[in-house]
Amino acid sequence: MAKKRGISKYLELSYWSEDLILKNLPFVLFLGFLALIYIANAHFAERNVRRIQTLQKEIKELRWHHRSLQADIMFRSKRSQMQQKVKDQGLRPWRTEPKRIVISK
């Protein structure tokens, strides 16, 4: 019976007097402040995760663009492609091998 009496004591409104509430008010305010900080931290973390994901997508797209440009430059710098480009200017490749100049001391 004593246990029931003890539990019912906490359920009565007379137990929750002004003194008890005012005595624990700083602790309740502190818990509320911690809850606000926790929520703000969660929002900040989610915003950072979204930002990181968009930057990763942008890096992927820039990497693809870089590779396509690099392949295009490699194709255009081939000897056969260069010959076609300068053909209308009247330039032709050399038919003979380059000569080596040897200086004797």
Secondary structure, 3 states (H helix, E strand, C coil): CHHHHHHHHHHCCCCCCHHHHHHHHHHHHHHHHHHHHHHHHHHHHHHHHHHHHHHHHHHHHHHHHHHHHHHHHHHHCCHHHHHHHHHHHCCCCCCCCCCCCCCCC
